[in-house]
Amino acid sequence: MGSDFENIQTNTFTIYLSEFSEKYSHGTLIRSNKYPDIDGSPLTGQYILEVPDINLNSAKRIEFEALAANYNITIRYKSE
């Protein structure tokens, strides 16, 4: 996503979150020519959304973290 929470509407953020399970549903078979060791393996793991750490001070942080938790997504803050 790479955006500032302050510039994202709540409904837009919710759409982003819903796309995780649509695009990366658990059990989907991985297709990769670049990484043959995982080609054909089922997709597993935890959903993680990495965002810039400027969002740690956002007024929307708690709201967005709660929304992400509803979708079983962890928000990870990374320095840019």
C-alpha positions, 0 to 999 in steps of 0.5 A, a space after each residue: 500500500 505504501 500510503 499515509 493512513 491520513 490520506 485513505 478513507 476508511 471504506 477504501 482501507 476496508 476494500 484493501 483488507 478484503 482483497 487479501 483473502 480474495 487474492 491470496 486465499 489459503 490453500 491456493 496453489 502457488 505458481 512460480 517459475 522463478 522459485 521452483 521449490 515452492 511451485 505447486 505448494 499451497 499458500 499458507 501463513 499469516 496475512 501481513 500488511 506492511 506500511 510506512 512507520 509514519 503511520 504509527 502517529 496517525 489518528 486512524 491507527 487504532 481504527 485501521 488496526 481494529 479493522 485489519 484484525 477483523 480480517 485476521 491481518 497484522 499491520 507491520 510498520 516499516 521504516 522507509 
